[in-house]
């Protein structure tokens, strides 16, 4: 991949600790090892969240990403995000895993997003 342009996926998901779906856009920049989450409505007071400890690996048929967020959906909750983006059908499939926390946010949540052309 010669260009340093973010790849964007859109769709909806339910965050651990919540019941309602949220519209989401994920931008991935493999060259910079960066992931940005953009929610249609604020979560924890913010629409845009940057992933930390981002690791993006190119595989033969897909791209694999792992990163974490802190404060989503509330402080001090830390979550690990893992997803794969397919090279064949423009889909992203992932899971959000909350770390043990004092706010009692639990439960893994899976999601599927579609690539924006």
N, C-alpha and C positions, 0 to 999 in steps of 0.2 A: 504494500500500500504506500504509494509515493506521496500522496497529499496528506496534510495535517488538518483535515476537516472533521469535526465531530459527526458521529452517526447518531441519528435520533430515532427513538421508538416512542409510540404513544399507546395509551389504553387506560384501563382502570384497575385498581386493586383495593384490597381491604388491609389496612395496617394492623399488626398485632395489637390487641387492646382496644380495637374499635369494631363497630358493627357495620358502618356505612362505607360504600365504595367511594373512592376518590379518583378523580381524573389526574393522570400523571404523564409526564414526558421525561424520558431518560436520555441524556446526551452522553455519548461515550467517545473519548478521544484516546485511542490506543497508543498513539505516538507519545503523548504526554502522561499516559497512565492516569487519566482523570475521568471521573464520572460526576455528572450533575443531575440532581433530581429537581424537577420543576412541577409543583402542584398547582392545579387550577385555583384552589382555595387554600389559604394559609393553614399550615400545620405547625403547631408550637410557635405561632406568630410569624412564620416565614413561609414564603412561596418557594424559594430556591434553597436547596441544600447541596453541599459538596460532600462527596464521599471522602473518607480518610482511609489511609492504609490501603490504597487501591492497588490491585494486582490484576492486570489483564494479560492473558496468554492466548496466542494464536494457535489453534489446533488445525488439523487437516480439514475437517468439515464444519467447524464452529469456532467461535471466540468465547473464551471463558473469563468471567470477571468475578472478583470477590472484593468487597469493601465494607466499611462500617460507617454508621452514623450515630451521633449522640444527640439526644433531645427530641427525637421523633418517636412516638407522637407527643411525648412530654419529657421534661428533664426529670431525672438523670438517666433515662433509659438509653441503653446502647444496643444497637441491632447490627447483626451481620447480614449483608445482602450477598446472595450468590446467584449468578445467572449465566446462561449460555445463549449466544446469538447464532442462529443457523446461517450458514453460507448459501443454503439452497432455497429456503422459503421465506426469508426476511422476517422471521419471528424471533422473539426473545422469550425464554421461559426461565422463571426464577423463583426463589424462595427467600423470605425474610425471617430471620431467626433472632428473637430477643435474648439477650444475655440475662442471667438472673439479676433481678433488680428489686428495690424497695417499693416500687409502685405496683408490683404484682402484675406487670404486663407479661403475658405468657402466650405460647402457641405459635407454631410456625404457620406462615401464610404463603401460599403459592400464587403466582400470577403469570399471565401471558400478555405480551405487548406486540404491536406490529410496527415494522419499520416505516418511517415517513419517507416518501419518495422525494 
